[in-house]
């Protein structure tokens, strides 16, 4: 197994793939970090200053009550320094886990795209061992991506929070837990990518499908479950059920506060995401063991 993993890592090092993913990880983390810092600067202000910031020149006393209620809801959701620290230190997740998923897909589909699958399985007849090595490799690289993203976020975030007068908040378990769960999210999405690539051998089809699922999934889930709640099953658990969508589960998993009004506990998001990773990995492995390669 060690030799197989080293071989997979060698394949990555000898192509341009690794620095493309590394560059995309750092750039996407920097962009999301900038967005999160701006939002944190607004939300960490006292409520009266927060309202004045959104008054747009209007008299606060003349604001509609529903508008003030919405502002108070936004402020209550994010004004906690712990919440903002967790958001800042996990800034790379939005795009980072997608990149980890795509890397997992490429690890498996490149064998078919480059027509090296036959050679690979001739040298290692036990296909399960090959898939296991790719899973381990995907997790290792995903962990490295998480580390690079987290170090960047920690350095910049600590400076920002210190300048705001809140300290790093790293002594708070909610912040540390969010960082660790973020690592788990990277690893699980990488495993999901390998399984997804094994199920859909076409590299283009698998990458496009996974990207659409991730980028559109959360927004689509919110709209679909809202409609079901409004017209079909008017119970709160229907809104909570949107956690079954992988991008939503990933967000719920690392957030120390509710990501939407009916969002479940963090462990629920972790369990859902882990379930998807395990199922796709097992299904993909089983399919490769029984399907002709050439």
NORSULGI-V814713 format. One record per pair of residues at least 12 apart in sequence whose C-alpha atoms are under 7 Angstrom apart, sorted by the first residue. I is the first residue (numbers start at 1). J is the second residue. Records with the same first field share a line. If there is no record, write none. Layout:
# NORSULGI-V814713
I = J + J
This chain:
# NORSULGI-V814713
1 = 129 + 133
4 = 130 + 133
5 = 133 + 134 + 136 + 137
8 = 134 + 137
9 = 137
21 = 99
22 = 145
25 = 96 + 145 + 149
26 = 149
28 = 92 + 95
29 = 91 + 92 + 149
32 = 91 + 92
33 = 88 + 91 + 153
36 = 88
37 = 88
40 = 84
43 = 75 + 78 + 79
44 = 79 + 80 + 81
47 = 75
51 = 71
81 = 166
82 = 169 + 174 + 175
83 = 256 + 257
85 = 169 + 175
86 = 175 + 178
88 = 153 + 157
89 = 150 + 153 + 154 + 157 + 179
90 = 150 + 179 + 182
91 = 153
92 = 149
93 = 182
97 = 185 + 186 + 189
100 = 142 + 186 + 189 + 190
101 = 189 + 190 + 192 + 193
102 = 193 + 207
103 = 138 + 190
104 = 138 + 190 + 191 + 193 + 194
105 = 193 + 194 + 196 + 197 + 206 + 207
106 = 203
107 = 134 + 194
108 = 194 + 197 + 198
109 = 197 + 198 + 201 + 202 + 203
110 = 203
112 = 201
113 = 203
117 = 293
118 = 293 + 294
127 = 289
128 = 285
131 = 285
135 = 191 + 194
138 = 190 + 191
139 = 187 + 190 + 191
142 = 186 + 187 + 190
143 = 183 + 186 + 187
146 = 183 + 186
174 = 256
178 = 254 + 255 + 256
181 = 253 + 254
182 = 254
185 = 250
188 = 273 + 274 + 277
189 = 277
191 = 277 + 281
192 = 276 + 277 + 280 + 281
194 = 281
195 = 280 + 281 + 283 + 284
196 = 280 + 284
198 = 284 + 285 + 288
199 = 284
214 = 247
217 = 245 + 247
218 = 247 + 248
221 = 242 + 245
222 = 242
225 = 238 + 239 + 242
226 = 239
236 = 262
239 = 262
240 = 262 + 263 + 264
243 = 269
244 = 272
246 = 273
249 = 269 + 270 + 272 + 273
250 = 269 + 273
252 = 266 + 269
253 = 266 + 267 + 269 + 270
254 = 266
